[in-house]
Amino acid sequence: MKDSFKKHPGLMIPLAICCLAFLIKGVIYLTIGSPVPFVLSLVFLFFMVYIVYNQNVKARRMIRISGVLIALWGFSRLALGVLFAFVPLTEAHIQEQFTVLGMVFSLVVMVVGVYAFRNARTYLKVI
């Protein structure tokens, strides 16, 4: 496990931070009665555990899939933020998700996803 982080810190640390952020958000949504984000965060956690313990072609493919999903999530949040800038929102919870800090977080997540997708091919070259 430590070998993955030692050999690929630029790839594994951002993915681990995103995984932690998704787990925290999933637990928050689970406490308010919505289990879907929590289940999706568990799927992402499974991807991360598999990637860390298996340095093979499937792990590289999972990094690419995770990168695409992370980038799509960040892009969709940015697109919704732009949409909600023009369409008024009535629910305060949704408004809190699309503040400036939320948009910066979405942009960072999107960049991490693109970075993971583009650099997944290097995951096997250092082994």
Secondary structure, DSSP 8 states (H G I E B T S, - for coil): -HHHHHH-HHHHHHHHHHHHHHHHHHHHHHHTT--HHHHHHHHHHHHHHHHHH--SHHHHHHHHHHHHHHHHHHHHHHHHHHHHHHS----HHHHHHTSHHHHHHHHHHHHHHHHHHHHGGGGTT--
